[in-house]
Protein backbone atom coordinates (compact mmCIF):
# COMPACT_ATOMS: atom_id res chain seq x y z
CA UNK A 1 0.00 0.00 0.00
CA UNK A 2 1.36 3.37 -1.04
CA UNK A 3 0.27 6.38 0.96
CA UNK A 4 0.49 9.87 -0.49
CA UNK A 5 0.20 13.09 1.47
CA UNK A 6 -0.12 16.47 -0.21
CA UNK A 7 0.82 19.79 1.30
CA UNK A 8 1.45 23.36 0.26
CA UNK A 9 -1.99 24.53 -0.77
CA UNK A 10 -3.44 27.82 0.32
CA UNK A 11 -4.78 31.18 -0.73
CA UNK A 12 -2.80 33.25 -3.19
CA UNK A 13 -3.45 36.32 -5.31
CA UNK A 14 -3.51 36.12 -9.10
CA UNK A 15 0.02 36.15 -10.43
CA UNK A 16 1.38 34.58 -7.29
CA UNK A 17 3.07 31.24 -6.76
CA UNK A 18 2.63 28.11 -4.70
CA UNK A 19 4.66 24.95 -4.38
CA UNK A 20 2.75 21.76 -3.72
CA UNK A 21 4.45 18.70 -2.33
CA UNK A 22 3.45 15.05 -2.36
CA UNK A 23 5.24 12.77 0.08
CA UNK A 24 5.11 9.04 -0.58
CA UNK A 25 5.37 6.25 1.96
CA UNK A 26 7.73 4.34 -0.30
CA UNK A 27 10.62 5.29 -2.51
CA UNK A 28 9.32 7.10 -5.54
CA UNK A 29 12.01 5.34 -7.49
CA UNK A 30 9.73 2.29 -7.32
CA UNK A 31 6.74 4.26 -8.62
CA UNK A 32 6.26 4.25 -12.36
CA UNK A 33 4.49 7.59 -12.64
CA UNK A 34 3.33 10.29 -10.28
CA UNK A 35 0.79 12.84 -11.34
CA UNK A 36 -1.06 15.89 -10.14
CA UNK A 37 -4.77 16.23 -10.74
CA UNK A 38 -7.18 18.97 -9.84
CA UNK A 39 -10.91 19.11 -9.40
CA UNK A 40 -13.42 21.91 -9.00
CA UNK A 41 -17.01 21.26 -7.90
CA UNK A 42 -19.15 20.60 -10.94
CA UNK A 43 -16.20 19.81 -13.18
CA UNK A 44 -14.40 16.62 -14.10
CA UNK A 45 -11.08 15.81 -12.54
CA UNK A 46 -8.29 17.14 -14.73
CA UNK A 47 -4.78 15.79 -15.14
CA UNK A 48 -2.47 18.74 -14.58
CA UNK A 49 0.96 17.17 -14.90
CA UNK A 50 2.82 13.91 -14.49
CA UNK A 51 6.36 12.69 -14.22
CA UNK A 52 7.62 9.19 -14.96
CA UNK A 53 10.35 7.16 -13.32
CA UNK A 54 12.50 8.17 -16.27
CA UNK A 55 11.77 11.84 -15.49
CA UNK A 56 9.66 12.43 -18.57
CA UNK A 57 7.06 15.11 -17.93
CA UNK A 58 3.79 16.22 -19.47
CA UNK A 59 1.51 19.13 -18.73
CA UNK A 60 -2.02 20.13 -19.48
CA UNK A 61 -2.17 22.89 -22.06
CA UNK A 62 -3.76 25.18 -19.52
CA UNK A 63 -0.68 25.11 -17.28
CA UNK A 64 2.20 24.81 -19.74
CA UNK A 65 4.83 27.42 -19.11
CA UNK A 66 3.49 28.14 -15.64
CA UNK A 67 3.69 24.85 -13.72
CA UNK A 68 6.66 22.55 -13.23
CA UNK A 69 6.60 19.02 -11.82
CA UNK A 70 9.76 17.55 -10.33
CA UNK A 71 10.94 14.58 -8.28
CA UNK A 72 13.04 14.62 -5.16
CA UNK A 73 13.95 10.97 -4.80
CA UNK A 74 16.05 11.57 -1.70
CA UNK A 75 12.94 12.41 0.33
CA UNK A 76 10.39 10.42 -1.68
CA UNK A 77 8.57 13.54 -2.75
CA UNK A 78 7.14 15.04 -5.91
CA UNK A 79 6.62 18.78 -6.20
CA UNK A 80 4.41 20.94 -8.33
CA UNK A 81 5.71 24.47 -8.66
CA UNK A 82 2.87 26.72 -9.73
CA UNK A 83 3.72 30.19 -11.00
CA UNK A 84 1.62 33.00 -12.41
CA UNK A 85 -1.48 31.53 -10.86
CA UNK A 86 -4.86 32.42 -12.28
CA UNK A 87 -8.32 32.31 -10.69
CA UNK A 88 -9.19 29.38 -12.94
CA UNK A 89 -6.43 27.39 -11.24
CA UNK A 90 -8.57 27.29 -8.11
CA UNK A 91 -9.26 23.65 -7.27
CA UNK A 92 -8.47 20.80 -4.96
CA UNK A 93 -5.18 19.35 -6.12
CA UNK A 94 -4.54 15.63 -5.76
CA UNK A 95 -1.36 13.64 -6.00
CA UNK A 96 -1.67 10.20 -7.56
CA UNK A 97 0.67 7.34 -8.36
CA UNK A 98 0.98 4.48 -10.79
CA UNK A 99 2.88 1.68 -9.11
CA UNK A 100 2.39 -1.76 -10.60
CA UNK A 101 0.30 -0.96 -13.64
CA UNK A 102 -0.74 1.86 -15.95
CA UNK A 103 -3.48 3.13 -13.69
CA UNK A 104 -3.49 5.74 -10.95
CA UNK A 105 -4.23 3.33 -8.13
CA UNK A 106 -3.06 5.48 -5.25
CA UNK A 107 -4.31 8.92 -4.31
CA UNK A 108 -3.65 11.53 -1.71
CA UNK A 109 -6.32 13.35 0.25
CA UNK A 110 -6.03 16.57 -1.72
CA UNK A 111 -4.94 20.09 -0.91
CA UNK A 112 -6.96 23.22 -1.62
CA UNK A 113 -5.55 25.91 -3.87
CA UNK A 114 -7.49 29.15 -4.07
CA UNK A 115 -6.45 31.98 -6.38
CA UNK A 116 -8.37 35.14 -5.64
CA UNK A 117 -7.94 38.86 -5.19
Secondary structure, DSSP 8 states (H G I E B T S, - for coil): ---EEEE--EEE-TT--EEEEEEESS-GGG-SEEEEEEE-TTS--EEEEEEETT--EEE-TTTTTTEEEEEEGGGTEEEEEE-S--GGG-EEEEEEEE-SSSS--EE---EEEEE--
